[in-house]
Every structure is written in C-alpha cells, then in structure tokens.
C-alpha cells in the first residue's frame, strides 16, 4: 500500500466547498448528495473529502465512478495533483487493483456489467465511493442495480451531480426521496450550490443566450408544403418540423447562425479572451460533418469533430482543450464533467429538449477562469428552449411520479438517434426541408428578454454580437438594457414624421399575430426597464413577479393575452 495521502499546504477551497465539507464531516452520514452547478468545483470538493477520510482512518480505499472513459483520466489527473493515486486503467478482468494505488476510477457501464467484481473490492477494503454525475446510475436498470449491489458495503458514499433530475422516473441509487404535500416524491440534497449562487460569487460565467428565429418551409411525406416562422405558437409536431428544418445544413439558417457565432467568437478573442473556443452541438454524425464543412468554408480552418465518446474522441477533446483552435463540433455534446474552460461560444444545433440535456450542454460554457469572462450560446427560438434558457437559475430535483409531457421534437426518437449517431431513416423520410432563413429574435439573460427582431448582417444584430467579452453580471444587464433602449430609439427615429398641418398619423396596426406579439413584448420590456430604473430591481425579478401574479411562461413564450395581462399589471405598480 502507498503512504496515506494527506492534505497539503496551499490546497484552498471555495466558500461553498468549505461549508459543504463542514456539513459532511459534521454529519458523518454514509450517503451524502452534493448538488453543485457545472464549473463550481465538485471534483475538488470530493477529493478533499477523501483526503480527510484517509487522514482520520475512516477509509483506506477510494473508488470513483464516472459516466465516461474520458472522465476516468480527468479524475485520475485531478487526484494525482492532491497526492491521491487512482488507477484509471482498471478493467473488470483484472479483478484486483494494483497495490501501489490508493484506489480506482471506473465507469457506470463497468460496474453494471460486473457488479460482483466491484463488490468484492469494496468489501475487502474500507472504501469511499464517489459517484460522479450520479443521475447516470439510473440510465438503465442494470446500471442502477449494479451500482447498488457493488457499493452497498462501502463505508461511505458521496454522490455528485450538477443536474439532479432525470427525464424518466428511474430511482437513483443511494439518493433519498421525500414526499411533498402534493404527494410527489423529490430527491433530497445534503448541500446545494446553484448557478445563481456561483454567478454571484464569480465562480461561473454569465451566459447570454442569442435566440434566432426565421422563416422555414418543408414538404411532408404526403407531398404537402408547409411553412412557419420558428418560435411562433403552433402545435408540437409543427414546432418539431420547423425546428428540424432550421437545423438542416442545406438551408440558410445554420450558415447564418454559424457566421454570427464565429463573429461573436472573434470578438471575444479580440477583447480579452484570446484562446476562446466554440462548440457546435449536433444531433447526429451526418449533421456534425455537414456543420464542420460549413465552418471550414466560413473560417478557413477545419474544426475538431467528435463523433463518439471513445478513446479517440477523448484524445481529440484533450488536444482541443489545450490548443488555440477555434471550433469543435460534437454529436450530442461533450459529456458533462469534461473540462474545457476556454469554451465561450456555443451553438445549440440539436433538437434535444429535455431539461437534463439542456442543462448539461450549457454547463460546458459556464466554467470561469478569470473575472469578467462571459459566455454566449446561440439557440433556435423554440418556446421550450427559451423557457429553459429563461429559467437557467432554477433549482430542480429528481421527481418520481410526475406526469411526463413531450416538448417539441420527440425526445425518445432523438435519444435513439444520438445513441446510434446517425439520422433516423424513418425521420429522414417523414419530410423534406426546403428553405430556412435566420433572424435574431431576442436576447435572454438573467431570466429577462432584451432586444427586438433584427435581420442577420444588420447593425442591430452587430450591436449584440459585439458585446464586450469581459463584463461582470451587472455590467451585462446594464449593457443589454442600453442596447435595447438604443434599438427602440433608432426604430422610432426611422418612423415617418407626421406633417404639422395634418392630424397625427394613426400608427399602422400589426397585421399578424406574430407581429402583435413582437409589439407587446417590446412594450412589456420597456415598462419593465422603466420599473427597474424607478426601483433598482433586476429585470429578471420584475419579470418573475409578473409571472407569479399573472401566471404563464416567460415572456418569450407568452401568448398575446398573457402579455396584455402583464402589461396591464405592471402599469399598476
């Protein structure tokens, strides 16, 4: 056995990590669930817990379980920096780990295949098991059963997650559930450090969402041609088809959005983040390769393409993280926990719509390195995505027994396509994308919406693409408010002036429901800004209070009636 690792001088912890460590050591519970936003430092916290337990003799072995092979190497490297040697090359066929390691790193798949191997190792030595991104233990029944069987004998189990909720109702092993007054069971966390907390402490970056809508047209399997504006209220199947049409690499929507995203990336690189990188999250291999070609034509540089989470992909991810290359294109996403701190621009070019997937994807861009760095994520203007972006700071728990609803694209079909990394033949034949153009619809930050629709390539769009890359959260909010005020003022100046000798011209009424929603959203944002200047309350809190009083979703998805009600309500404040 190697010497017991000890806490070394200079190993400082963040405030939330110190508080969580005190809570852990005070309680001495066998099971402890730590929920912390991506980028907050869950790995550092877990390794400090391990050091304390090694030091007081509670454990003499550490087992870390991760979702992916890539994370095994990452965990081993992080542990080595604090004096803990973990075997990332352990295989089930080895049966026993080498005696010169303090423990091992394995995947949930490894444990699910051979739980008896890991149970034997857990029984023979006093073991702390760290279950990283514990929600993955419920990915399949064999994984959950395997984790429970293998690690029931452990003296301590520490569960970590940045997204403590799942899209299904599979119970997560070793997580405690509490039944609320509504009869629904929700997971109980022992310590929670959310995105809003981390943003306030400067631990993570502010994330600015640029939502792009546009006109789409497609042909159904019956030969009918349909058209719709992305982001406008319509049935779920039409939302899914318009969404998928926009993401088609043969249309104009994706090239226009990629051009805007690269312009934003260049701005960040020129204004304080010289190594800023971008990530395009694609649905399948076919689209990923097509997006990579679009980026090559646009930038003159070939992006890194990651098509699966195999050993080769792990090497490409690591090389990209350490390089100055501009773009990476990945199928699904680069798995949660993968640390590429220089990622600062994202393009959400997938039809995945579950809160879990969205939160994990956005988590790739929030890791802060120095004060003032911001991240920008380009998303399709789809109601469900905009709601997730608006509620990024909401704390969620895993729920058992909650009714499930489908939002937009069929998630089951999407997950199948992601897993196989190829487009579904059935979906390919269901319709043919014909046409799509992009338009900047709105900007979402801190739960509030800013701006008005702007055509791509215009000065109005450039105002948002050119936001400085180094800003505090308060500066982001203030600058977005100013941009919106300037945009409104410019539109008023462009309006025709009424002759002095005639009666004032009656403003032209909106011709469509979509135009009316734009006008009402603009009016609501103006009233919210005015209330902010009177009271000092953040825009997000004012919008949240209006939603509490009037009900309904964020203003980006609100109906005409809901917007009118909120306008009437805020006028009474």
Buried (B, 14 or more C-beta within 10 A) or exposed (E): EEEBBEEEEEEEBBEBBEEBBEBBEEEEBEBBBBBBBBBBBBBBBBBBBBBBBBEEEBBBBBBBBBBBBBBBBBBBEBBEEBBBBBBBBBEBEEEEBEEEBBBBBBBBBBBBBBBEBBBBBBEEBBBBBBBBBBBBBBBBEBBBBBBBBBBBBBBBBBBBBBBBBBBEEBBBBBBEBEEEEEEBBBBEBBBBBBBBBBBEBBBBBBBBBBBBBBBBBBBEEEEEEBEBBBBBBBEBEBBBBBBBBBBBBBBBBBBBBBBBBBBBBBBBBEBBBEBBBBBBBBBBBBBBBBBBBBBEEBBEEEBBBBBEBEEEBBEBBBEBBEEEBBBBBBBBBBBBBBBBBBBBBBBBBBBBBBBBBBBBBBBBBBBBEEEBBBBBBBBBBBBBBBBBBBBBBEBBBBBBEEEEEBBBBBBEBBBEBBEEBBBBEEBEEBBBBBBBBBBBBBBBBBBBBBBBBBBBEEEBBBBBBBBBBBBBBEBBBEBBBEBBBEBBEEEEEEEEEEEEEEEEEEEEEBEEEBEBBBBBBBBBBBBBBEBBEEEEBBBBBBBBBBBEEBEBBBBBBBBBEBBBBBBEBBEEB
